[in-house]
C-alpha cells in the first residue's frame, strides 16, 4: 500500500498548496476567439501573476464574465489585448481587471470541467456501490462531499465544483476499495478519508450556508 500512501501524501500537498496559496486557477474555454492556439474545450491553467509582457495570454474580468486574450501592447495603466482568431477584436483592459497569466492550455480536458454530471455520477457510484458495510470514515467523507457539492463556493470549489466534487469522490472511491481489499492497512485509508473531510469542509463558504436560510 505504499503507492496509495504516496498518492494520498501527494494529493494532500497539492490540495493544501491550492487552498492556502491560491496560486493555481483553472478555466474552461467555451468560445473560439483564441483558436487555433487555444481551441474550444481546452482547460486553461493560470497563475495570479499580473506582470505582463507582449505576447502573454492574460485572464481578465469584463463585468461578470472572465475572458482570455493575448497581449499585443503594454501601456502604463492598461494592456491592449487581441483575439487570436480575429484581429477585429481589440480591447483595452485596465490593470486592476487583470486576474492572472495563462501558463498552460490542455486541449479537450476543459470538457470534463464543463460536465457536472460526471461529478454527480461519481458520487452516486460511491454511495451505491462502495457504501455497503463501510465504516464511519467512508460515510463521513461521502456526507462531506455531498455537502460541498451543494454548498461549496470556496476552497477547492474555486477550481470548479464539478472538478472538486469529482476529484474528492474519486479519492473516496479509491480509499473504499483499499479498505475492502487491504483492511489491515488502515493508516493511509484513514488519512485519505480525513483529507476528503477537511477539504470538503474548507470548501463550504458562509455564502453557501446562507442558501439554507429562508428569505
GIFENMO-V44028 format. One record per residue. N is the residue number from 0. RES is the residue in three letters. PSI is psi in whole degrees, -180 to 180 (NA if undefined). NEAR is the number of other ideal C-beta (glycine too) atoms within 10 Angstrom. Layout:
n=N res=RES psi=PSI near=NEAR
n=N res=RES psi=PSI near=NEAR
This chain:
n=0 res=UNK psi=14 near=15
n=1 res=UNK psi=-34 near=8
n=2 res=UNK psi=-45 near=9
n=3 res=UNK psi=-41 near=18
n=4 res=UNK psi=-43 near=16
n=5 res=UNK psi=-40 near=11
n=6 res=UNK psi=-43 near=15
n=7 res=UNK psi=-46 near=24
n=8 res=UNK psi=-45 near=14
n=9 res=UNK psi=-43 near=10
n=10 res=UNK psi=-45 near=19
n=11 res=UNK psi=-39 near=17
n=12 res=UNK psi=-47 near=10
n=13 res=UNK psi=-45 near=12
n=14 res=UNK psi=-44 near=22
n=15 res=UNK psi=-41 near=14
n=16 res=UNK psi=-46 near=12
n=17 res=UNK psi=-45 near=18
n=18 res=UNK psi=-45 near=17
n=19 res=UNK psi=-9 near=10
n=20 res=UNK psi=-23 near=9
n=21 res=UNK psi=31 near=11
n=22 res=UNK psi=1 near=12
n=23 res=UNK psi=134 near=16
n=24 res=UNK psi=139 near=21
n=25 res=UNK psi=138 near=17
n=26 res=UNK psi=149 near=22
n=27 res=UNK psi=144 near=19
n=28 res=UNK psi=125 near=22
n=29 res=UNK psi=-3 near=11
n=30 res=UNK psi=167 near=12
n=31 res=UNK psi=21 near=14
n=32 res=UNK psi=-22 near=18
n=33 res=UNK psi=13 near=24
n=34 res=UNK psi=150 near=15
n=35 res=UNK psi=-6 near=8
n=36 res=UNK psi=-35 near=11
n=37 res=UNK psi=91 near=25
n=38 res=UNK psi=162 near=14
n=39 res=UNK psi=139 near=16
n=40 res=UNK psi=-1 near=17
n=41 res=UNK psi=152 near=23
n=42 res=UNK psi=120 near=22
n=43 res=UNK psi=129 near=24
n=44 res=UNK psi=124 near=16
n=45 res=UNK psi=157 near=22
n=46 res=UNK psi=150 near=16
n=47 res=UNK psi=56 near=14
n=48 res=UNK psi=114 near=14
n=49 res=UNK psi=8 near=14
n=50 res=UNK psi=122 near=8
n=51 res=UNK psi=138 near=19
n=52 res=UNK psi=154 near=10
n=53 res=UNK psi=132 near=11
n=54 res=UNK psi=-18 near=8
n=55 res=UNK psi=150 near=16
n=56 res=UNK psi=118 near=19
n=57 res=UNK psi=146 near=23
n=58 res=UNK psi=133 near=20
n=59 res=UNK psi=164 near=21
n=60 res=UNK psi=142 near=14
n=61 res=UNK psi=94 near=10
n=62 res=UNK psi=-125 near=7
n=63 res=UNK psi=-8 near=5
n=64 res=UNK psi=155 near=7
n=65 res=UNK psi=125 near=14
n=66 res=UNK psi=165 near=20
n=67 res=UNK psi=113 near=23
n=68 res=UNK psi=168 near=22
n=69 res=UNK psi=139 near=20
n=70 res=UNK psi=129 near=19
n=71 res=UNK psi=-15 near=13
n=72 res=UNK psi=138 near=13
n=73 res=UNK psi=122 near=14
n=74 res=UNK psi=169 near=12
n=75 res=UNK psi=-39 near=5
n=76 res=UNK psi=6 near=8
n=77 res=UNK psi=171 near=17
n=78 res=UNK psi=147 near=25
n=79 res=UNK psi=122 near=16
n=80 res=UNK psi=157 near=23
n=81 res=UNK psi=147 near=18
n=82 res=UNK psi=138 near=19
n=83 res=UNK psi=-35 near=16
n=84 res=UNK psi=-18 near=15
n=85 res=UNK psi=122 near=12
n=86 res=UNK psi=-7 near=9
n=87 res=UNK psi=-21 near=7
n=88 res=UNK psi=107 near=12
n=89 res=UNK psi=137 near=13
n=90 res=UNK psi=146 near=14
n=91 res=UNK psi=122 near=11
n=92 res=UNK psi=121 near=20
n=93 res=UNK psi=147 near=12
n=94 res=UNK psi=-28 near=14
n=95 res=UNK psi=-8 near=10
n=96 res=UNK psi=-5 near=15
n=97 res=UNK psi=130 near=21
n=98 res=UNK psi=-43 near=17
n=99 res=UNK psi=-176 near=20
n=100 res=UNK psi=134 near=19
n=101 res=UNK psi=135 near=20
n=102 res=UNK psi=-16 near=14
n=103 res=UNK psi=141 near=10
n=104 res=UNK psi=123 near=20
n=105 res=UNK psi=112 near=13
n=106 res=UNK psi=143 near=13
n=107 res=UNK psi=-29 near=11
n=108 res=UNK psi=-22 near=15
n=109 res=UNK psi=-24 near=23
n=110 res=UNK psi=-32 near=15
n=111 res=UNK psi=-41 near=16
n=112 res=UNK psi=-13 near=23
n=113 res=UNK psi=5 near=15
n=114 res=UNK psi=86 near=15
n=115 res=UNK psi=-25 near=15
n=116 res=UNK psi=-36 near=9
n=117 res=UNK psi=-44 near=17
n=118 res=UNK psi=-45 near=24
n=119 res=UNK psi=-36 near=16
n=120 res=UNK psi=-41 near=13
n=121 res=UNK psi=-42 near=19
n=122 res=UNK psi=-40 near=21
n=123 res=UNK psi=-41 near=11
n=124 res=UNK psi=-43 near=15
n=125 res=UNK psi=-49 near=24
n=126 res=UNK psi=-39 near=17
n=127 res=UNK psi=-39 near=9
n=128 res=UNK psi=-42 near=11
n=129 res=UNK psi=5 near=19
n=130 res=UNK psi=-24 near=13
n=131 res=UNK psi=126 near=7
n=132 res=UNK psi=10 near=9
n=133 res=UNK psi=164 near=18
n=134 res=UNK psi=-166 near=13
n=135 res=UNK psi=-38 near=8
n=136 res=UNK psi=-45 near=21
n=137 res=UNK psi=-50 near=22
n=138 res=UNK psi=-32 near=13
n=139 res=UNK psi=-43 near=16
n=140 res=UNK psi=-46 near=26
n=141 res=UNK psi=-42 near=25
n=142 res=UNK psi=-39 near=13
n=143 res=UNK psi=-37 near=21
n=144 res=UNK psi=-40 near=28
n=145 res=UNK psi=-44 near=17
n=146 res=UNK psi=-41 near=16
n=147 res=UNK psi=-36 near=28
n=148 res=UNK psi=-31 near=22
n=149 res=UNK psi=-41 near=12
n=150 res=UNK psi=-2 near=20
n=151 res=UNK psi=124 near=24
n=152 res=UNK psi=-5 near=17
n=153 res=UNK psi=-167 near=16
n=154 res=UNK psi=-134 near=21
n=155 res=UNK psi=-25 near=21
n=156 res=UNK psi=-18 near=24
n=157 res=UNK psi=-30 near=19
n=158 res=UNK psi=-3 near=18
n=159 res=UNK psi=120 near=22
n=160 res=UNK psi=-41 near=19
n=161 res=UNK psi=-44 near=21
n=162 res=UNK psi=-46 near=22
n=163 res=UNK psi=-48 near=24
n=164 res=UNK psi=-44 near=26
n=165 res=UNK psi=-41 near=24
n=166 res=UNK psi=-48 near=21
n=167 res=UNK psi=-36 near=31
n=168 res=UNK psi=-40 near=27
n=169 res=UNK psi=-41 near=16
n=170 res=UNK psi=-36 near=23
n=171 res=UNK psi=-41 near=30
n=172 res=UNK psi=-48 near=18
n=173 res=UNK psi=-40 near=17
n=174 res=UNK psi=-39 near=26
n=175 res=UNK psi=-40 near=24
n=176 res=UNK psi=-44 near=14
n=177 res=UNK psi=-37 near=21
n=178 res=UNK psi=-36 near=21
n=179 res=UNK psi=-43 near=13
n=180 res=UNK psi=-33 near=9
n=181 res=UNK psi=69 near=13
n=182 res=UNK psi=-21 near=9
n=183 res=UNK psi=-18 near=6
n=184 res=UNK psi=77 near=15
n=185 res=UNK psi=-19 near=14
n=186 res=UNK psi=-55 near=11
n=187 res=UNK psi=-31 near=20
n=188 res=UNK psi=-44 near=25
n=189 res=UNK psi=-37 near=15
n=190 res=UNK psi=-42 near=18
n=191 res=UNK psi=-47 near=26
n=192 res=UNK psi=-41 near=25
n=193 res=UNK psi=-41 near=15
n=194 res=UNK psi=-46 near=21
n=195 res=UNK psi=-45 near=27
n=196 res=UNK psi=-48 near=20
n=197 res=UNK psi=-43 near=16
n=198 res=UNK psi=-39 near=27
n=199 res=UNK psi=-44 near=28
n=200 res=UNK psi=-41 near=13
n=201 res=UNK psi=-18 near=18
n=202 res=UNK psi=-5 near=28
n=203 res=UNK psi=120 near=19
n=204 res=UNK psi=162 near=15
n=205 res=UNK psi=-36 near=9
n=206 res=UNK psi=-33 near=10
n=207 res=UNK psi=-41 near=17
n=208 res=UNK psi=-32 near=12
n=209 res=UNK psi=-19 near=11
n=210 res=UNK psi=-17 near=10
n=211 res=UNK psi=-11 near=8
n=212 res=UNK psi=124 near=6
n=213 res=UNK psi=141 near=3
n=214 res=UNK psi=NA near=4
